[in-house]
Amino acid sequence: MGRWIIIILGLIPGVWSGRWGVTYENQCALRGASVDLKCKYDYTLGNVITRVSWSKAQQVSNRWIQVPLSQLPSSPNHFAYIGDYHGNCDLRINNVQASDQGAYYFNFAATFGKWTSDTYAFLTVRGNNRRTHKHISKTLKGLMCFSASVTELTTVVEPSVAREGDAVKLTCKSGCPETKKISWFKDGRLVRRPQFQASREDAGSYSCAIQGEETVRSASVALNVHYQPTNVSVSVNPEHIVAGSGVNLTCISDANPAADNYTWYKRTEPTGSHSRVHVGSGQVLSLPSMESSHCGLYVCYVRNSLGEGNSPEVVLAMAAGQHGSQSLPILAGVGLLLFVALVAVLLLFWRKQKSEADKKTHLVSRLHGGASNPEEPTETIYSDIHTPPPSPPPVSDPYSPPASRGKNTPKSSEAEIIYTTVTIKPRDRRAAQHKNSWSYGGADDSSVIYSSVAKSSR
């Protein structure tokens, strides 16, 4: 049985080394992040580990001693042992704070002995002002002095002032060896490349952080990019210009550093010519009283320490009306008078036409009668012409001879005719609206004339 135990122990890492000891790796961590202190330990053949512990160097009564982590004031799970009992002694520290910086020791005990370390793993915490700590640790082997620096994570922008097209390099520095990858940020947004050719869009504030620990970042460092004036333009105020009014021409540009020289020119020749006359300087060109001689094409030239730019040509012209805003009420008044006069003429003409139409209607109505059919209007003319009544027949003398009676009887040469009624009936309802048209012969009359004729003869 004992032989099998020896064989199993021989398979455990560190047992074959035949020596006791602990090896460490110093670590750097950002405040607020988590870090693992790397650690390995060895022991001699035949031992079984029975206890493991970590302690931290603390100054007590002007001397440094090892204080177990369980006795330090800290939140639960702030320190966590993630090693084992076979050679791995890693320690994890969560939510690293400035007070966690310092020297850490690993101690263990086995069935046939124990080990108290006189070496340590040092933790550097970033995110603090630079300072130097001197630790004195008293161990069984004597006194040992050590020092370490607590440093900030620092961003370096080279150069911090660049011209467009210059090469820019970003560097993230700390006080401890850096093996992790760096993340870069510009104005809070992730930047893919730490080296680039500067453009005006690259200007801003840069910071760095360790990948996986982006919540803890360095202080921001500004990059300033200089360029000559571009996007030069001219604004005219007011837009509606009349004679005698004041006009301001303002020159606007995009430049860094800001433009410090403005020059104004006016073209004196037709478009396409390069003949220009200097008319002023300064960012604003003021014309107190607009005159026809001021009309023309204007251009602004802008300069800073890096170069020059110019605006497109701007046309300055007066409005067609030279009386200013007073001409608008006058024109409006004239237009209103003309409109009123036109309406009055139309009203008079309409009344005249209506009066004449009423007269014609009255005249014709005296000759027209009512309609024979209430749904179909008719026009009726009653004739006042009658033939004179016939003279009474002569009375025959009963005593006269028959022959004489026949001789004296009058003969009528023609029949007597009496006109009773003449009716004008329109073919449709619309024709009824033109009662007067038939009597004047000037319009197309589609009416039908009906008459009744009676003959009377003796």
C-alpha positions as CSV (number, residue, x, y, z in Angstrom):
1,M,0.0,0.0,0.0
2,G,2.8,2.4,0.9
3,R,4.4,1.7,-2.5
4,W,1.3,2.8,-4.3
5,I,1.2,6.0,-2.2
6,I,4.7,6.8,-3.2
7,I,3.9,6.2,-6.9
8,I,0.8,8.5,-6.7
9,L,2.8,11.2,-5.0
10,G,5.5,10.9,-7.6
11,L,3.0,11.9,-10.3
12,I,2.1,15.2,-8.5
13,P,3.9,18.2,-9.9
14,G,6.7,19.5,-7.8
15,V,7.2,16.4,-5.8
16,W,10.1,15.1,-7.9
17,S,12.0,18.5,-7.5
18,G,13.3,17.5,-4.1
19,R,13.4,21.1,-2.9
20,W,11.1,23.6,-1.2
21,G,10.4,27.0,-2.7
22,V,8.0,29.5,-4.3
23,T,8.3,31.5,-7.5
24,Y,6.3,34.7,-8.4
25,E,5.5,37.1,-11.2
26,N,5.0,40.8,-10.5
27,Q,1.8,42.2,-11.9
28,C,0.4,45.6,-12.8
29,A,-3.3,46.3,-12.6
30,L,-5.7,49.2,-13.2
31,R,-7.7,50.5,-10.3
32,G,-11.2,48.9,-10.5
33,A,-10.0,45.9,-12.5
34,S,-9.1,42.4,-11.5
35,V,-5.7,40.8,-11.5
36,D,-4.1,37.4,-10.9
37,L,-0.8,37.1,-9.1
38,K,1.0,34.2,-10.7
39,C,2.7,31.8,-8.3
40,K,4.2,28.2,-8.2
41,Y,5.6,26.2,-5.3
42,D,7.7,23.0,-4.8
43,Y,8.2,20.6,-2.0
44,T,10.1,17.4,-1.4
45,L,9.1,13.8,-2.0
46,G,6.7,12.2,0.3
47,N,4.9,15.3,1.5
48,V,1.2,16.1,1.3
49,I,0.2,19.7,1.4
50,T,-2.1,20.4,4.4
51,R,-2.3,24.2,4.4
52,V,-1.8,27.2,2.1
53,S,-2.1,30.9,2.8
54,W,-1.3,34.4,1.4
55,S,-0.2,37.4,3.4
56,K,0.6,41.0,2.6
57,A,3.5,43.2,3.9
58,Q,2.1,45.8,6.3
59,Q,3.9,48.4,8.4
60,V,3.2,47.9,12.1
61,S,5.0,49.9,14.8
62,N,7.6,51.1,12.3
63,R,8.4,47.7,11.0
64,W,7.1,45.5,8.2
65,I,5.4,42.2,8.9
66,Q,3.4,39.7,7.0
67,V,-0.3,40.0,7.7
68,P,-2.7,37.2,6.5
69,L,-5.1,38.5,3.9
70,S,-8.0,37.2,6.0
71,Q,-7.1,39.8,8.6
72,L,-7.0,42.8,6.2
73,P,-10.1,45.1,6.0
74,S,-11.6,44.3,2.6
75,S,-15.0,43.4,1.0
76,P,-16.0,39.7,0.7
77,N,-14.4,37.8,-2.1
78,H,-11.9,40.7,-2.6
79,F,-9.1,38.1,-2.3
80,A,-9.7,34.6,-3.8
81,Y,-7.2,31.7,-3.9
82,I,-7.5,30.1,-7.3
83,G,-4.5,27.7,-7.0
84,D,-4.5,24.1,-5.8
85,Y,-2.6,21.8,-3.4
86,H,-0.2,20.4,-5.9
87,G,2.0,23.3,-7.0
88,N,-0.2,26.1,-8.3
89,C,-0.6,29.0,-5.8
90,D,-2.3,31.8,-8.0
91,L,-4.1,34.6,-6.1
92,R,-6.9,36.7,-7.7
93,I,-7.7,40.2,-6.4
94,N,-11.0,41.6,-7.5
95,N,-11.8,45.4,-7.9
96,V,-8.3,46.5,-7.3
97,Q,-7.8,49.6,-5.2
98,A,-4.9,51.8,-4.4
99,S,-4.5,50.1,-1.0
100,D,-3.9,46.8,-2.7
101,Q,-0.6,47.8,-4.1
102,G,2.3,46.2,-2.3
103,A,4.2,42.9,-1.7
104,Y,2.4,39.6,-1.3
105,Y,3.8,36.4,0.2
106,F,2.7,32.7,-0.2
107,N,3.2,30.2,2.6
108,F,2.3,26.6,2.9
109,A,2.6,23.6,5.2
110,A,3.0,19.8,4.4
111,T,3.0,16.5,6.3
112,F,6.8,16.8,6.9
113,G,7.4,20.5,7.1
114,K,6.3,24.0,6.1
115,W,7.5,26.9,4.1
116,T,7.5,30.7,4.9
117,S,8.5,32.8,1.9
118,D,11.1,35.5,2.0
119,T,10.4,36.5,-1.6
120,Y,7.2,38.1,-2.8
121,A,5.1,39.1,-5.8
122,F,4.7,42.9,-6.1
123,L,1.4,44.4,-7.4
124,T,1.5,47.8,-9.0
125,V,-1.8,49.6,-9.2
126,R,-2.4,52.1,-12.1
127,G,-4.6,55.1,-11.7
128,N,-2.7,56.9,-8.9
129,N,-0.3,59.8,-8.8
130,R,3.3,58.7,-9.2
131,R,4.9,58.1,-5.9
132,T,7.6,55.7,-4.5
133,H,7.0,53.3,-1.6
134,K,9.8,51.8,0.4
135,H,8.9,48.5,2.1
136,I,11.0,46.8,4.8
137,S,10.1,43.2,5.4
138,K,11.4,41.3,8.3
139,T,11.6,37.6,7.7
140,L,13.4,34.7,9.2
141,K,16.3,35.3,6.9
142,G,16.8,39.0,8.0
143,L,15.8,42.4,6.7
144,M,15.1,43.1,3.0
145,C,14.4,46.5,1.5
146,F,12.5,47.0,-1.7
147,S,10.9,49.9,-3.6
148,A,8.3,50.2,-6.3
149,S,6.4,52.9,-8.1
150,V,2.7,53.4,-8.5
151,T,2.1,55.0,-11.8
152,E,-0.8,56.2,-13.9
153,L,-1.7,54.8,-17.3
154,T,-0.5,57.7,-19.6
155,T,-1.3,58.6,-23.2
156,V,1.3,60.2,-25.3
157,V,0.4,61.8,-28.7
158,E,3.4,62.6,-30.9
159,P,3.2,65.3,-32.2
160,S,0.4,66.9,-30.2
161,V,0.2,69.7,-32.8
162,A,0.4,68.5,-36.4
163,R,-0.3,69.8,-39.9
164,E,-2.6,68.0,-42.3
165,G,-0.7,65.1,-43.7
166,D,1.8,64.7,-40.9
167,A,2.4,61.3,-39.3
168,V,0.9,60.9,-35.8
169,K,1.8,58.2,-33.3
170,L,-0.2,57.3,-30.1
171,T,1.7,55.6,-27.2
172,C,0.2,54.2,-23.9
173,K,2.7,54.2,-21.1
174,S,2.8,52.8,-17.5
175,G,5.3,52.0,-14.9
176,C,5.4,48.3,-15.4
177,P,6.1,45.9,-18.3
178,E,3.1,45.8,-20.6
179,T,2.3,42.6,-22.4
180,K,-1.4,43.2,-22.9
181,K,-3.0,44.9,-25.9
182,I,-4.0,48.5,-25.8
183,S,-7.4,50.0,-26.8
184,W,-7.5,53.6,-28.0
185,F,-10.3,56.1,-27.8
186,K,-10.9,59.5,-29.4
187,D,-13.6,61.6,-27.7
188,G,-14.9,58.4,-26.2
189,R,-15.1,56.5,-29.4
190,L,-12.9,53.5,-30.3
191,V,-9.9,54.2,-32.6
192,R,-8.6,51.4,-34.7
193,R,-5.1,52.6,-35.5
194,P,-2.5,54.1,-33.2
195,Q,-0.6,55.6,-36.1
196,F,-2.1,57.6,-39.0
197,Q,-1.7,60.6,-41.3
198,A,-3.3,63.6,-39.6
199,S,-6.4,65.2,-41.1
200,R,-8.7,67.9,-39.6
201,E,-11.2,65.2,-38.7
202,D,-8.5,63.5,-36.4
203,A,-8.3,66.5,-34.1
204,G,-9.7,65.7,-30.6
205,S,-8.9,64.1,-27.2
206,Y,-7.3,60.7,-27.0
207,S,-7.0,58.2,-24.2
208,C,-5.9,54.5,-23.8
209,A,-7.0,51.5,-21.8
210,I,-6.0,47.8,-21.4
211,Q,-8.1,45.5,-23.5
212,G,-10.6,43.8,-21.3
213,E,-10.3,46.6,-18.7
214,E,-11.7,49.5,-20.8
215,T,-13.6,51.0,-17.8
216,V,-10.3,52.3,-16.5
217,R,-8.7,54.7,-18.9
218,S,-5.8,57.2,-19.0
219,A,-6.2,60.9,-18.8
220,S,-7.1,62.4,-22.2
221,V,-4.5,64.2,-24.4
222,A,-5.5,66.6,-27.2
223,L,-4.3,66.4,-30.8
224,N,-4.5,69.7,-32.6
225,V,-4.4,69.6,-36.4
226,H,-3.6,72.8,-38.4
227,Y,-4.6,73.5,-42.0
228,Q,-4.9,76.5,-44.3
229,P,-8.2,78.3,-45.0
230,T,-10.8,76.2,-47.0
231,N,-14.5,76.4,-47.7
232,V,-14.3,80.2,-48.1
233,S,-17.7,81.9,-48.8
234,V,-19.3,85.4,-48.7
235,S,-22.6,86.3,-47.2
236,V,-24.5,89.5,-48.2
237,N,-26.7,91.4,-45.8
238,P,-29.4,92.4,-46.6
239,E,-30.2,90.2,-49.6
240,H,-32.6,92.8,-51.1
241,I,-30.5,95.9,-51.9
242,V,-31.9,99.3,-53.0
243,A,-30.1,102.6,-53.7
244,G,-29.0,104.4,-50.6
245,S,-29.2,101.4,-48.3
246,G,-26.3,100.0,-46.3
247,V,-24.7,96.7,-47.3
248,N,-22.3,94.3,-45.4
249,L,-20.3,91.6,-47.1
250,T,-18.9,89.0,-44.6
251,C,-16.1,86.6,-45.4
252,I,-16.4,83.1,-43.8
253,S,-13.8,80.3,-43.8
254,D,-12.7,77.1,-42.2
255,A,-9.1,77.4,-40.9
256,N,-6.8,76.4,-38.0
257,P,-5.3,78.5,-36.8
258,A,-8.1,81.1,-37.6
259,A,-7.6,83.4,-40.5
260,D,-5.8,86.6,-39.6
261,N,-5.9,88.4,-43.0
262,Y,-8.9,89.3,-45.2
263,T,-8.6,91.1,-48.5
264,W,-11.5,92.2,-50.8
265,Y,-11.4,92.7,-54.6
266,K,-13.9,93.9,-57.2
267,R,-13.9,92.8,-60.8
268,T,-13.7,95.8,-63.2
269,E,-13.9,93.9,-66.5
270,P,-16.4,91.4,-67.9
271,T,-16.5,87.8,-66.6
272,G,-13.4,85.8,-67.5
273,S,-11.0,88.7,-67.0
274,H,-8.5,88.8,-64.2
275,S,-8.6,92.5,-63.8
276,R,-9.6,93.3,-60.2
277,V,-9.4,96.3,-57.9
278,H,-8.6,96.2,-54.2
279,V,-11.6,97.6,-52.4
280,G,-11.1,96.8,-48.7
281,S,-9.7,94.6,-46.0
282,G,-11.0,92.9,-42.8
283,Q,-13.6,90.1,-42.4
284,V,-16.5,92.5,-43.1
285,L,-16.7,94.9,-46.1
286,S,-19.2,97.7,-45.4
287,L,-20.9,99.9,-48.0
288,P,-22.8,102.6,-46.0
289,S,-24.8,103.9,-49.0
290,M,-25.4,101.7,-52.0
291,E,-24.8,103.3,-55.4
292,S,-24.8,102.0,-58.9
293,S,-21.0,102.2,-59.0
294,H,-20.9,99.6,-56.2
295,C,-22.6,96.9,-58.3
296,G,-20.3,94.2,-59.6
297,L,-18.5,91.0,-58.7
298,Y,-16.7,90.7,-55.4
299,V,-14.2,88.1,-54.1
300,C,-12.6,87.6,-50.7
301,Y,-9.1,86.3,-50.1
302,V,-8.3,84.7,-46.7
303,R,-4.9,83.9,-45.2
304,N,-3.4,82.3,-42.1
305,S,0.1,81.1,-41.2
306,L,-0.2,78.0,-43.4
307,G,-1.6,79.4,-46.6
308,E,-4.4,81.2,-48.5
309,G,-7.8,80.5,-49.8
310,N,-10.4,82.6,-51.7
311,S,-14.2,82.6,-52.1
312,P,-16.2,82.3,-55.3
313,E,-17.2,85.6,-56.9
314,V,-20.4,87.1,-55.5
315,V,-22.7,89.4,-57.5
316,L,-23.7,92.6,-55.8
317,A,-26.7,94.3,-57.6
318,M,-29.5,96.7,-56.7
319,A,-33.2,95.7,-57.1
320,A,-35.1,97.1,-60.1
321,G,-37.1,99.5,-58.0
322,Q,-35.0,102.4,-56.8
323,H,-37.5,104.0,-54.4
324,G,-37.1,101.4,-51.8
325,S,-40.0,99.9,-49.9
326,Q,-42.2,103.1,-50.6
327,S,-42.8,102.0,-54.2
328,L,-44.7,98.9,-53.0
329,P,-47.6,100.8,-51.4
330,I,-47.9,103.1,-54.4
331,L,-48.1,100.2,-56.8
332,A,-50.6,98.5,-54.6
333,G,-52.7,101.7,-54.5
334,V,-52.7,102.2,-58.3
335,G,-53.6,98.6,-58.8
336,L,-56.5,98.9,-56.4
337,L,-57.8,102.0,-58.1
338,L,-57.7,100.4,-61.5
339,F,-59.6,97.4,-60.2
340,V,-62.3,99.6,-58.6
341,A,-62.7,101.5,-61.8
342,L,-63.0,98.4,-63.9
343,V,-65.7,97.0,-61.5
344,A,-67.6,100.3,-61.7
345,V,-67.6,100.2,-65.5
346,L,-68.7,96.7,-65.6
347,L,-71.6,97.5,-63.2
348,L,-72.7,100.4,-65.3
349,F,-72.7,98.4,-68.5
350,W,-74.6,95.6,-66.8
351,R,-77.3,98.0,-65.5
352,K,-77.6,99.6,-68.9
353,Q,-78.0,96.3,-70.6
354,K,-80.6,95.2,-68.0
355,S,-82.6,98.4,-68.4
356,E,-82.8,97.9,-72.1
357,A,-83.8,94.3,-71.7
358,D,-86.5,95.3,-69.2
359,K,-88.0,97.8,-71.7
360,K,-88.0,95.3,-74.5
361,T,-89.7,92.7,-72.2
362,H,-92.4,95.2,-71.2
363,L,-93.1,96.1,-74.7
364,V,-93.4,92.6,-75.9
365,S,-95.5,91.5,-72.9
366,R,-98.2,93.7,-74.0
367,L,-98.5,91.6,-77.2
368,H,-98.1,88.2,-75.6
369,G,-100.6,86.2,-73.7
370,G,-100.5,83.3,-71.2
371,A,-99.5,79.8,-72.2
372,S,-102.1,77.3,-73.1
373,N,-100.1,74.6,-71.4
374,P,-98.8,75.3,-67.9
375,E,-95.8,73.1,-68.5
376,E,-95.1,74.3,-72.0
377,P,-95.1,78.1,-72.2
378,T,-96.8,79.7,-75.2
379,E,-97.1,83.2,-76.5
380,T,-100.6,84.3,-77.6
381,I,-101.6,87.4,-79.6
382,Y,-105.2,88.3,-79.6
383,S,-106.3,90.2,-82.8
384,D,-108.3,93.4,-82.5
385,I,-109.1,93.4,-86.2
386,H,-112.7,92.7,-87.2
387,T,-114.6,93.1,-90.4
388,P,-117.4,95.6,-90.1
389,P,-120.8,94.0,-89.4
390,P,-122.9,93.3,-92.5
391,S,-125.7,95.6,-93.2
392,P,-129.1,94.2,-92.5
393,P,-130.8,92.6,-95.4
394,P,-133.5,94.7,-97.1
395,V,-137.0,93.9,-96.1
396,S,-138.9,92.6,-99.0
397,D,-142.2,94.1,-99.8
398,P,-144.7,91.5,-99.7
399,Y,-146.7,93.5,-102.1
400,S,-143.9,94.0,-104.6
401,P,-143.7,91.6,-107.5
402,P,-141.3,88.7,-107.2
403,A,-139.2,89.9,-110.0
404,S,-138.5,93.1,-108.3
405,R,-137.5,91.4,-105.2
406,G,-134.8,89.4,-106.8
407,K,-133.4,92.3,-108.5
408,N,-132.9,94.3,-105.4
409,T,-131.1,91.6,-103.4
410,P,-127.4,92.6,-102.9
411,K,-124.7,90.2,-103.7
412,S,-121.4,89.9,-101.7
413,S,-118.3,89.9,-103.9
414,E,-116.2,88.1,-101.3
415,A,-116.5,86.2,-98.0
416,E,-116.1,87.9,-94.7
417,I,-113.2,86.6,-92.6
418,I,-112.7,87.0,-88.9
419,Y,-109.3,86.2,-87.2
420,T,-109.8,84.9,-83.8
421,T,-106.5,84.0,-82.2
422,V,-102.7,83.8,-83.1
423,T,-100.6,81.7,-80.8
424,I,-96.8,81.5,-80.8
425,K,-95.6,78.2,-79.2
426,P,-91.9,77.5,-78.6
427,R,-90.5,74.1,-79.7
428,D,-88.8,73.7,-76.4
429,R,-88.6,75.3,-72.9
430,R,-85.3,77.2,-73.6
431,A,-87.0,79.0,-76.5
432,A,-89.6,80.3,-74.1
433,Q,-86.9,82.4,-72.5
434,H,-86.6,84.4,-75.7
435,K,-90.0,85.9,-76.0
436,N,-88.9,89.0,-77.7
437,S,-86.7,87.5,-80.3
438,W,-89.4,86.9,-82.8
439,S,-90.7,90.4,-83.1
440,Y,-87.3,91.9,-84.1
441,G,-86.1,89.5,-86.7
442,G,-82.5,89.7,-85.6
443,A,-82.3,86.3,-83.9
444,D,-83.0,82.7,-85.0
445,D,-86.6,82.1,-84.1
446,S,-87.6,78.4,-83.8
447,S,-91.2,79.1,-82.7
448,V,-94.3,77.8,-84.5
449,I,-97.3,80.1,-85.2
450,Y,-100.7,78.6,-84.8
451,S,-103.8,80.4,-85.9
452,S,-107.5,79.9,-86.0
453,V,-109.5,81.3,-89.0
454,A,-113.2,81.5,-89.2
455,K,-115.2,82.3,-92.4
456,S,-118.5,83.8,-92.4
457,S,-120.6,84.2,-95.5
458,R,-124.1,85.0,-96.3
